[in-house]
Amino acid sequence: MSSPESVPTGSRLTPPAPVRRFASDNNAAVHPLVLEAIDRANRGHAVAYGDDPWTAQAEADFNELFGQQVSTLMVWNGTGANVLALATLLSPAGAVVCSDAAHINVDETGAPERILGSKLIDLPSIDGKITPDQVLSLQHFLGVVHHVQPSVLSITQSTEWGTLYTPNEIGALCDAAHSMGMKVHLDGARIANATAALGGTQQALKSFTVDAGVDVISFGGAKNGMMYGEAVVYLDPEMARSAPYVRKQVTQLPSKVRFISAQFSALLTDDLWITNARHANSMAALLHQQTVGLPGVQLSSTPEVNSIFPILPASKIEPLRDWSFFYDWDSHHHQVRWMASWDTQVADIDQFVAGVRHFVS
């Protein structure tokens, strides 16, 4: 019998060395070009709260990205971005309509409801997506003093389930919401992954935002190579008149805004934000390809963006998670989530698949 030292790494008897790169794109490192941008911004003094040349440049970069004048406010994080955006769109006694899978409904510890004092009307979704008919079904609330008034529609692109709305689907949702006097907020924590999947061009971005009728975007950066920070982008600057004051009220005004602004300018230079997202999407597709045939792993179609949601044997989840951490998704059905990031490498996938084969198969 061979000695333990002679057993190949990743064999049926010995698991490979753990690789911890598939829990979340939030866990990824900062892109080197973003770090360089932070370092360049770290020179001497600059006026605080956004009155600095880096923020002026980032605002110009967002104008160019959307091909029109927009109003862009830097904030600390995604929850804060969503709260700020919704706060500036809500009417008195207004409610936010969203999917039951929406991050604002499931993963923000009730922040929109507590901070805004607004009810969330969560609609049943299929793969994270809702339909115009569901929005229109709330018309009977309008004008009735006993009901909250549907005020904002919030959708997520790409969705929490890793699916994509087509530009036409978002356009139809915006038409339905606007016909009811509502504004439309897009939670774009992974807007880069969606844009990359839909073509990776400025027109691809505009097709499901500006052209579709979206009013305000929470534009993600931290999941796509930034150290921290997000942006709230008002496609109609008129809607942003109260936003600077509300940003301060909801504790989302950084004093040293230049360090967030510099990061966004780095991402938007030479389409680095698309390069990062396209790579993450392709790595998720490769991970899917290499695990879809493994015994004990149930997977659906090839992922649209950078996340996959396998169903695993219940008894195998914890041993695999102890080896390489990842999150549960639907515990009742033994479904978990694996995510690729801008810095995922093919070697990481090979090592992870070897671990899945060892622990699950």
C-alpha positions in Angstrom: 0.0 0.0 0.0 1.3 3.4 -0.9 2.3 5.9 1.8 0.1 9.0 2.3 2.8 11.1 0.8 2.5 9.2 -2.5 -1.2 9.8 -2.9 -1.8 12.4 -5.6 -3.3 15.7 -4.5 -6.9 15.8 -5.4 -7.3 12.0 -5.6 -10.3 10.1 -4.3 -8.5 9.7 -1.0 -6.9 13.1 -0.5 -8.6 16.4 -1.3 -6.8 19.2 -3.2 -5.6 22.2 -1.3 -8.6 24.5 -0.7 -9.3 27.4 -3.0 -11.4 30.2 -1.5 -12.5 32.2 -4.5 -16.1 31.1 -5.2 -18.1 32.5 -2.2 -18.7 36.0 -3.6 -17.4 38.6 -5.9 -17.5 40.8 -2.8 -14.6 38.8 -1.5 -12.3 39.5 -4.4 -9.1 41.5 -4.3 -8.9 45.1 -5.6 -7.8 45.5 -9.2 -4.2 46.8 -9.4 -5.2 49.7 -11.7 -7.8 50.7 -9.1 -5.1 50.6 -6.4 -2.9 52.7 -8.5 -5.7 55.2 -8.9 -6.2 55.4 -5.1 -2.4 55.9 -4.7 -2.4 58.8 -7.3 -5.3 60.4 -5.4 -3.4 60.1 -2.2 -1.3 63.2 -2.8 -1.5 66.1 -0.4 -4.8 67.8 0.6 -8.0 68.2 -1.4 -11.3 69.8 -0.4 -13.6 67.3 1.2 -17.1 66.1 0.4 -16.6 65.9 -3.4 -15.3 69.4 -4.3 -12.1 67.9 -5.8 -10.7 67.3 -9.3 -11.1 63.5 -9.0 -14.8 63.7 -8.4 -15.2 66.2 -11.2 -13.5 63.8 -13.5 -15.6 60.8 -12.4 -18.8 62.9 -12.9 -17.6 63.7 -16.4 -16.8 60.0 -17.0 -20.3 59.0 -16.1 -21.7 61.7 -18.4 -19.7 60.2 -21.2 -20.6 56.6 -20.3 -24.4 57.4 -20.6 -24.0 59.8 -23.5 -25.8 62.5 -21.7 -25.8 64.8 -18.7 -26.4 62.8 -15.5 -26.1 63.5 -11.8 -23.7 61.2 -10.0 -23.2 60.9 -6.3 -20.6 58.7 -4.7 -21.6 56.7 -1.6 -20.1 54.2 0.8 -21.9 51.0 -0.1 -24.7 49.3 -2.0 -27.3 49.4 0.8 -26.7 53.1 1.2 -26.9 53.6 -2.6 -30.3 51.9 -2.6 -31.6 53.8 0.4 -30.5 57.2 -1.0 -32.0 56.5 -4.4 -35.3 55.3 -3.0 -35.4 58.2 -0.5 -35.2 60.8 -3.3 -37.9 59.1 -5.4 -40.5 58.2 -2.8 -43.7 60.3 -2.5 -45.5 60.8 0.8 -47.2 57.6 1.9 -45.3 56.0 -1.0 -44.3 52.3 -1.2 -41.5 50.6 -3.1 -42.5 47.7 -5.4 -39.9 45.0 -5.9 -39.4 41.3 -6.4 -39.5 39.0 -3.4 -35.9 38.1 -4.2 -34.7 41.8 -4.3 -31.7 42.6 -2.2 -33.6 45.5 -0.6 -36.2 43.0 0.5 -34.0 40.1 1.6 -30.4 41.2 2.3 -30.4 44.7 3.7 -31.7 44.0 7.2 -34.8 46.0 6.6 -32.8 49.2 5.9 -35.2 50.7 3.4 -38.2 50.1 5.7 -36.5 51.3 8.9 -34.6 54.3 7.4 -37.2 55.4 4.9 -40.3 54.4 6.9 -41.7 53.0 3.6 -43.5 49.7 2.9 -42.0 47.3 0.5 -44.5 45.5 -1.7 -42.6 42.4 -2.8 -44.0 40.6 -5.8 -43.5 36.8 -6.4 -40.7 36.4 -8.9 -39.6 33.7 -11.3 -35.8 33.5 -11.3 -35.7 36.9 -9.7 -37.8 38.7 -12.4 -41.2 40.3 -12.2 -43.5 41.3 -15.0 -45.4 44.5 -16.0 -48.8 42.8 -15.3 -47.7 42.3 -11.7 -46.9 46.0 -11.4 -50.2 47.0 -13.1 -52.1 44.7 -10.7 -51.4 47.3 -8.0 -53.4 50.0 -9.8 -56.3 49.5 -7.4 -54.1 51.0 -4.6 -53.9 54.3 -6.3 -56.0 57.1 -4.8 -57.3 55.0 -2.0 -56.6 56.6 1.4 -56.4 53.3 3.2 -53.6 52.0 1.0 -49.9 52.9 0.6 -49.4 54.4 -2.8 -47.1 52.5 -5.2 -44.4 55.2 -5.7 -41.2 53.5 -6.9 -40.5 50.3 -8.8 -37.1 48.8 -7.9 -35.7 46.1 -10.2 -32.2 44.4 -10.1 -30.0 43.9 -13.2 -28.5 41.4 -13.2 -30.9 39.8 -10.8 -30.2 38.2 -7.5 -30.7 34.8 -9.2 -28.1 35.7 -11.8 -30.6 36.2 -14.6 -31.0 39.1 -17.0 -33.9 41.3 -18.0 -33.8 42.0 -21.7 -33.9 45.7 -22.6 -37.5 45.2 -23.9 -38.5 43.6 -20.6 -37.1 46.6 -18.6 -38.8 49.0 -21.1 -42.1 47.3 -20.5 -41.7 47.5 -16.7 -40.8 51.1 -17.0 -43.8 51.8 -19.1 -46.1 50.1 -16.7 -44.6 51.9 -13.7 -44.6 55.3 -15.4 -48.3 54.9 -16.4 -49.1 54.6 -12.7 -47.0 57.7 -11.8 -44.1 55.7 -10.4 -40.4 56.2 -10.8 -38.0 53.4 -11.6 -34.9 52.5 -9.7 -32.4 49.9 -10.9 -30.2 48.2 -8.4 -27.1 47.7 -10.4 -24.8 46.1 -7.9 -23.7 43.9 -10.8 -24.6 46.2 -13.7 -21.2 45.6 -15.2 -21.9 41.9 -15.5 -25.3 42.6 -17.1 -23.7 45.0 -19.6 -21.0 42.6 -20.5 -23.5 39.8 -21.0 -25.7 42.0 -23.3 -22.8 43.1 -25.5 -20.4 45.0 -23.5 -20.9 48.4 -25.2 -22.1 51.8 -24.3 -25.2 51.1 -26.4 -25.8 47.8 -24.5 -25.8 49.8 -21.2 -28.1 52.5 -22.6 -30.5 49.9 -24.0 -31.6 48.7 -20.6 -31.2 52.0 -18.7 -31.6 55.3 -20.6 -33.5 54.0 -23.6 -35.7 51.7 -21.5 -36.8 54.5 -19.2 -35.0 53.9 -15.9 -34.8 57.0 -13.7 -32.1 56.2 -11.1 -29.3 53.6 -10.9 -27.4 52.2 -8.0 -24.2 51.7 -9.9 -22.0 49.0 -8.4 -18.2 49.0 -8.1 -17.2 47.0 -5.1 -18.1 43.7 -6.8 -16.1 44.5 -9.9 -12.6 45.4 -8.7 -13.0 48.4 -6.5 -12.0 48.5 -2.8 -15.2 50.1 -1.7 -17.8 52.6 -2.8 -20.8 52.8 -5.2 -22.5 55.5 -7.1 -26.1 56.7 -7.4 -26.7 57.9 -11.0 -29.7 60.1 -11.7 -30.4 59.8 -15.5 -32.5 62.9 -15.1 -30.5 65.4 -13.1 -33.7 67.2 -12.1 -34.5 64.2 -9.9 -31.3 64.8 -8.0 -32.1 68.2 -6.6 -32.6 66.9 -3.1 -30.1 64.1 -3.3 -27.0 65.9 -1.9 -29.0 66.7 1.3 -30.5 63.3 1.6 -27.1 61.7 1.1 -25.9 63.5 4.2 -29.0 62.5 6.1 -28.7 58.8 5.4 -25.0 58.9 6.4 -23.7 58.2 2.8 -21.6 61.3 2.3 -17.9 60.3 2.6 -15.6 63.1 3.6 -12.8 62.0 1.3 -15.0 61.4 -1.8 -11.9 61.6 -4.0 -10.9 58.0 -3.2 -14.2 56.6 -4.4 -14.2 58.9 -7.5 -10.7 57.9 -8.4 -11.7 54.2 -8.3 -14.6 54.7 -10.6 -12.5 56.7 -13.1 -10.1 53.8 -13.2 -12.9 51.3 -13.9 -14.4 53.4 -16.6 -11.0 54.1 -18.3 -10.6 51.8 -21.4 -13.7 49.8 -20.4 -11.9 48.1 -17.5 -15.3 47.7 -15.8 -16.5 45.6 -18.8 -13.2 43.7 -19.1 -13.5 42.7 -15.4 -17.1 41.7 -15.7 -16.7 39.8 -18.9 -13.9 37.8 -17.4 -16.0 37.0 -14.3 -19.0 35.9 -16.5 -16.7 33.6 -18.6 -15.2 32.0 -15.5 -18.7 31.2 -14.2 -19.5 29.6 -17.5 -16.4 27.5 -17.4 -17.1 26.5 -13.8 -20.6 25.4 -14.9 -19.2 23.5 -17.9 -16.7 21.6 -15.7 -19.3 20.7 -12.9 -22.5 20.1 -14.8 -21.7 16.5 -15.5 -20.4 15.5 -12.0 -22.4 12.9 -10.1 -24.4 14.5 -7.3 -24.3 18.1 -8.8 -27.5 19.3 -10.3 -27.3 22.4 -12.5 -29.6 24.2 -14.9 -28.6 26.1 -18.0 -25.3 27.9 -18.6 -25.2 31.0 -16.3 -26.0 34.4 -17.8 -23.6 36.3 -15.6 -21.1 35.3 -12.9 -23.1 33.1 -10.5 -24.3 29.5 -10.6 -26.7 27.8 -8.2 -26.1 24.1 -7.9 -28.1 21.6 -5.9 -25.9 19.3 -3.9 -26.5 16.2 -1.8 -27.4 17.5 1.7 -24.8 15.4 3.4 -22.0 16.7 1.2 -22.6 20.5 1.5 -20.9 21.0 4.9 -17.7 19.0 4.1 -17.3 20.8 0.9 -18.0 24.2 2.6 -15.5 23.4 5.3 -12.9 22.9 2.5 -13.9 25.9 0.5 -16.4 28.4 1.9 -19.5 29.3 0.0 -23.1 30.5 0.8 -26.4 28.6 1.0 -29.0 29.9 -1.4 -32.1 27.8 -0.8 -31.4 25.5 2.2 -34.8 23.8 1.8 -33.7 22.4 -1.6 -30.0 22.1 -0.7 -29.2 24.7 -3.2 -26.0 26.8 -2.9 -24.3 29.7 -4.7 -20.9 29.7 -6.4 -19.7 33.0 -7.8 -16.8 33.9 -10.1 -14.9 37.2 -9.8 -12.8 39.5 -11.9 -9.7 37.8 -10.5 -10.8 34.1 -10.8 -8.3 32.1 -12.8 -8.7 28.8 -14.7 -6.4 27.1 -12.2 -8.8 28.1 -9.4 -11.6 26.5 -11.3 -9.6 23.3 -11.9 -8.7 23.1 -8.2 -12.3 23.8 -7.1 -13.7 21.2 -9.4 -11.3 18.7 -8.1 -12.5 19.5 -4.6 -16.2 19.2 -5.7 -15.4 15.8 -7.3 -13.6 14.6 -4.2 -16.3 15.7 -1.6 -19.5 15.3 -3.6 -18.9 12.6 -6.2 
